[in-house]
């Protein structure tokens, strides 16, 4: 239902009380709040002017009620208001936005994708955090650290790496982009379930291009593409690729047909009705770009159990070891070793190159990615961000 607009109360305690009274009244009687009210609530949560108990109740109640577009959008806008977003001195940026809670069912190879795109003519950035619920899996930060990559650039330092044509990519951590949001990780652990933050944090876009910024993110559940479309436009992305990927990431299944949704908006969404979708659905088949695998993703090796299980929210695997194996698989793929890791980079990279029009079709785009990998160019771009070189 549409939320009835109410005047924002300047008193943080009374404002949060009002929001909780409406969103936390049970499945039949809970009411939606407006964009500006959701923005105000998240602003108080980020600033610490909302009591921690109120913040937790609000986030879990909003999730149980199921967030509206306005509630998602207002929450994102408050985070954008608090974020340190910078612009690179390049026309286009590809923003690789994988789930911040990481991977637990396969080895994540997408942390290597920005370097592959950079070697193929597209400047790229990825972002994330050390460990976030509800999955607490292997994240870009963990995998890149295991590969000896600098993961602690400020946004301004990341821009320098991206501007450098010999590098062309960087990783930016949430604690540098939006410290107030990163400070909520302990609260998110205590509320256990996936809050609205999990949905919207991937849309921050820490580094933007001079002319346009292009989102590449993933999803699992069918209702999410139009939600991400709305949020991407709100955040200012000029186009987006929304991949039905393994574990909600940007790499599709390697052994069966999949699809992605895309829009190309180029900044013309001001005042657009969010109910009007510009998404185009594109079906994709791995065999059409000469990928033939009998696994959906890079399989997990035998891993030891987690050193400290803690509670039921934590994964039972040793995630640091998972990240180490992912780093080894990714580096081998960049060195040209054939297998599911290399194919993962080819597949996801080809989707983005064809979306951007660098090649006329996905088959030619895949060939371009293969050339960037097999020539050693992608590995060179990746290694330029190594700790001892920066």
C-alpha positions in Angstrom: 0.0 0.0 0.0 1.1 3.6 -0.5 2.4 5.3 2.7 0.6 8.3 4.0 3.1 11.2 4.1 3.5 12.6 7.6 5.6 15.4 8.9 9.1 14.3 10.0 9.5 14.7 13.8 12.8 16.4 14.6 13.1 14.4 17.8 15.0 11.2 16.9 13.4 9.1 19.7 9.8 10.2 18.8 10.5 9.8 15.1 11.8 6.2 15.5 8.9 5.4 17.9 6.5 6.5 15.2 8.1 4.5 12.5 8.3 1.3 14.7 4.6 1.7 15.7 3.6 1.5 12.0 6.0 -1.1 10.6 6.0 -3.5 13.6 2.3 -4.2 14.0 2.1 -7.7 12.6 1.5 -9.1 9.2 -2.1 -7.8 8.9 -1.9 -4.3 10.4 1.6 -3.1 9.7 1.7 0.1 7.6 4.3 1.3 5.1 6.3 4.4 5.7 7.2 7.0 3.1 10.5 7.5 1.2 11.4 10.4 3.4 10.5 8.6 6.6 12.6 5.6 5.7 15.4 8.0 4.8 15.0 9.7 8.2 15.0 6.4 10.1 18.2 5.2 8.4 19.8 8.6 8.9 19.2 8.3 12.6 20.5 4.7 12.6 23.7 5.7 10.8 24.3 8.8 13.0 23.7 6.9 16.2 20.9 9.2 17.2 18.5 6.2 17.2 18.7 4.0 20.2 20.4 0.6 19.3 17.3 -1.3 20.4 15.0 0.9 18.3 17.4 0.5 15.3 17.3 -3.3 15.6 13.5 -3.5 16.0 13.0 -1.2 13.1 15.3 -3.1 10.8 13.9 -6.5 11.6 10.3 -5.3 11.6 10.8 -3.7 8.2 12.1 -6.9 6.9 9.3 -9.0 8.2 6.7 -6.6 6.8 8.6 -6.7 3.5 10.1 -3.4 2.3 8.4 -1.3 -0.3 10.2 0.5 -3.1 10.0 3.7 -1.1 11.4 2.1 2.0 14.2 0.5 0.1 14.8 3.8 -1.7 14.7 6.0 1.4 17.1 3.7 3.2 19.5 3.8 0.2 19.3 7.6 0.0 20.3 8.0 3.6 23.3 5.8 3.0 24.2 7.8 -0.1 23.9 11.0 1.9 26.5 9.6 4.3 28.9 8.0 1.8 32.2 9.3 0.4 31.6 8.9 -3.4 34.3 10.1 -5.8 34.6 10.5 -9.5 37.4 9.1 -11.6 39.1 10.8 -14.5 37.7 8.3 -17.0 34.5 8.4 -19.0 33.0 5.1 -17.9 33.2 3.0 -14.7 31.9 -0.6 -14.3 30.8 -1.2 -10.8 31.0 -4.9 -9.8 28.6 -5.3 -6.9 28.7 -8.8 -5.5 26.9 -9.7 -2.3 28.7 -8.3 0.7 28.0 -11.4 2.7 30.1 -13.4 0.3 30.2 -17.0 -0.9 30.0 -20.4 0.9 29.0 -22.9 -1.8 31.8 -22.4 -4.3 35.0 -20.5 -4.9 34.3 -16.9 -5.7 36.2 -15.8 -8.8 34.5 -12.5 -9.4 37.1 -10.6 -7.3 39.4 -11.1 -10.4 36.8 -9.7 -12.8 37.6 -6.0 -12.5 41.2 -6.6 -13.7 40.0 -8.7 -16.6 37.6 -5.9 -17.6 40.4 -3.4 -17.3 42.6 -5.5 -19.5 39.7 -5.6 -22.0 39.1 -1.8 -22.2 36.7 -1.1 -19.3 37.7 0.6 -16.1 36.2 -1.1 -13.1 35.8 -1.0 -9.3 34.6 -3.6 -6.8 33.7 -3.1 -3.2 32.6 -5.0 -0.1 33.5 -5.7 3.5 35.5 -8.2 5.6 32.6 -10.3 6.9 28.9 -9.6 7.0 25.8 -11.7 7.7 23.7 -13.5 7.1 26.1 -15.8 5.2 29.5 -14.7 6.6 31.1 -16.1 3.5 34.3 -15.4 1.5 34.1 -11.8 0.3 36.0 -9.8 -2.3 38.1 -8.3 0.5 39.2 -11.7 1.8 40.0 -13.2 -1.6 41.9 -10.1 -2.7 43.9 -10.0 0.5 44.8 -13.7 0.1 46.0 -12.7 -3.4 48.3 -10.0 -1.9 46.2 -7.1 -3.3 45.8 -3.8 -1.6 42.3 -3.8 0.0 42.7 -0.6 2.0 42.7 2.2 -0.5 40.8 5.3 0.3 38.3 6.2 -2.4 40.7 8.9 -3.6 43.6 6.4 -3.8 41.3 4.0 -5.6 40.7 6.7 -8.2 44.4 7.0 -8.8 44.6 3.3 -9.5 41.7 3.4 -11.9 42.9 6.5 -13.7 46.2 4.7 -14.4 45.8 3.0 -17.8 48.3 0.3 -16.7 46.0 -0.7 -13.8 42.4 0.5 -14.5 40.7 -1.1 -11.5 40.6 -1.0 -7.7 38.8 -2.4 -4.7 37.2 0.0 -2.2 36.1 -1.2 1.3 32.8 -0.2 2.9 34.7 1.1 5.9 36.3 3.7 3.6 33.3 4.5 1.6 30.7 4.8 4.4 32.2 4.3 7.9 28.8 4.9 9.6 27.4 2.0 7.6 30.3 -0.2 8.4 29.9 0.5 12.1 26.5 -1.3 11.9 28.0 -4.7 11.3 27.8 -5.7 15.0 24.1 -4.7 15.1 23.4 -6.7 11.9 25.0 -9.7 13.5 22.7 -9.4 16.5 19.5 -9.1 14.4 20.6 -12.3 12.5 18.2 -11.9 9.6 18.8 -10.0 6.3 17.9 -6.3 6.8 17.2 -3.7 4.2 20.9 -2.8 4.4 21.8 -6.0 2.7 19.7 -5.1 -0.3 20.8 -1.5 -0.7 24.5 -1.4 0.3 25.6 -2.8 -3.1 24.1 0.2 -4.8 26.4 2.9 -3.2 28.7 3.1 -6.2 31.8 4.4 -4.5 33.6 5.4 -7.7 31.7 7.1 -10.6 32.8 7.8 -14.2 33.0 11.3 -15.7 30.3 10.4 -18.3 28.5 7.3 -17.0 28.7 4.6 -14.3 27.4 1.1 -15.0 26.3 -1.4 -12.4 26.9 -5.1 -12.6 25.2 -7.1 -9.8 23.5 -10.4 -9.3 20.3 -11.8 -7.9 18.6 -15.1 -7.1 15.0 -14.5 -6.3 12.6 -13.4 -9.2 11.2 -10.2 -7.5 14.6 -8.5 -7.3 15.4 -7.2 -10.8 12.8 -4.4 -10.8 13.8 -3.5 -7.2 17.5 -3.2 -8.3 16.4 -1.3 -11.4 14.7 1.3 -9.2 17.5 1.5 -6.8 20.2 1.7 -9.5 18.4 4.6 -11.1 18.0 6.3 -7.7 21.7 5.9 -7.0 22.5 7.5 -10.4 23.7 4.5 -12.4 23.4 5.1 -16.1 23.0 1.5 -17.0 22.9 -1.9 -15.3 23.3 -5.6 -15.8 21.4 -7.8 -13.3 22.7 -11.3 -13.6 20.9 -14.4 -12.3 24.1 -15.6 -10.8 25.3 -18.4 -8.6 24.8 -17.4 -4.9 23.4 -14.1 -6.1 26.7 -13.0 -7.7 27.6 -11.7 -11.1 28.6 -15.1 -12.6 25.9 -17.3 -14.1 25.8 -21.0 -13.9 28.5 -22.6 -16.1 26.4 -25.7 -17.0 22.9 -24.5 -17.9 21.1 -21.6 -19.6 20.5 -18.5 -17.5 19.5 -14.9 -18.0 20.2 -11.4 -17.1 18.2 -8.2 -17.1 19.6 -4.9 -18.4 18.7 -1.3 -18.9 20.5 1.6 -20.5 19.3 4.8 -19.1 22.2 7.3 -19.4 20.9 9.7 -16.8 17.4 10.3 -18.2 15.5 8.9 -15.2 14.9 12.1 -13.3 11.4 12.0 -11.9 10.6 8.7 -13.5 7.8 6.7 -12.2 9.4 3.6 -10.6 6.6 1.4 -11.8 7.7 2.0 -15.4 10.4 -0.6 -16.1 13.0 -0.4 -18.8 14.4 -3.8 -18.1 15.3 -6.1 -21.1 15.5 -9.8 -20.4 18.4 -11.6 -22.2 18.7 -15.3 -22.2 22.3 -16.7 -22.2 23.8 -20.1 -22.8 27.4 -21.0 -21.8 27.8 -23.4 -24.7 27.2 -20.6 -27.2 30.5 -19.0 -26.1 32.3 -22.4 -26.0 32.0 -23.0 -22.3 31.2 -26.7 -21.5 31.3 -27.5 -17.8 29.5 -30.0 -15.7 29.6 -27.8 -12.6 27.7 -24.6 -11.9 30.6 -22.8 -10.4 34.2 -23.5 -9.2 33.6 -26.3 -6.7 34.8 -26.1 -3.1 37.8 -28.2 -2.1 37.7 -30.1 1.2 37.9 -27.4 3.8 38.5 -27.6 7.6 35.7 -26.4 9.9 35.6 -22.9 11.2 38.1 -22.3 14.0 35.4 -20.5 16.0 31.9 -21.4 15.2 30.4 -18.9 17.7 26.7 -19.1 17.0 24.2 -20.4 14.5 24.6 -17.3 12.3 28.2 -18.2 11.4 29.2 -20.6 8.6 30.7 -23.9 9.6 33.6 -23.7 7.1 37.0 -22.0 7.5 36.2 -19.0 5.4 39.8 -17.8 5.4 40.9 -21.1 3.8 38.1 -20.8 1.3 39.3 -17.4 0.4 42.9 -18.7 0.0 41.7 -21.4 -2.4 39.7 -18.9 -4.3 42.8 -16.7 -4.7 44.8 -19.6 -5.9 42.1 -20.5 -8.4 41.7 -17.0 -9.7 45.4 -16.4 -10.1 45.7 -19.7 -12.1 42.8 -18.6 -14.3 44.5 -15.3 -15.0 47.6 -17.3 -15.9 45.5 -19.1 -18.6 44.8 -22.4 -16.8 41.7 -23.8 -18.4 38.8 -24.8 -16.1 35.7 -23.4 -14.4 37.6 -20.4 -12.9 38.8 -19.1 -16.3 35.4 -19.9 -17.8 33.7 -17.9 -15.1 35.7 -14.8 -15.9 35.1 -15.3 -19.6 31.4 -15.7 -19.2 30.8 -12.7 -16.8 33.2 -10.5 -18.7 31.6 -11.2 -22.0 28.2 -10.2 -20.7 29.6 -6.8 -19.6 31.6 -6.2 -22.8 28.6 -7.0 -25.0 26.3 -4.8 -22.8 28.7 -1.9 -23.2 28.9 -2.4 -27.0 32.6 -3.1 -27.1 31.8 -6.1 -29.3 28.8 -6.7 -31.5 27.7 -9.9 -29.8 28.6 -12.0 -26.7 30.6 -14.5 -28.8 33.0 -11.9 -29.9 33.1 -10.4 -26.4 34.1 -13.8 -25.0 36.9 -14.1 -27.6 38.1 -10.6 -26.5 38.1 -11.7 -22.8 40.0 -14.9 -23.7 42.6 -12.9 -25.5 43.1 -10.6 -22.5 43.6 -13.6 -20.2 45.7 -15.8 -22.5 48.0 -13.0 -23.5 48.8 -12.3 -19.8 47.4 -8.8 -20.0 44.7 -9.4 -17.4 47.2 -10.9 -14.9 49.5 -7.9 -15.4 46.6 -5.5 -14.7 45.8 -7.5 -11.6 49.3 -7.6 -10.2 49.7 -3.9 -10.6 47.5 -3.5 -7.5 49.7 -5.8 -5.4 50.7 -4.5 -2.0 54.4 -4.3 -2.7 53.8 -2.3 -5.9 51.5 0.4 -4.4 
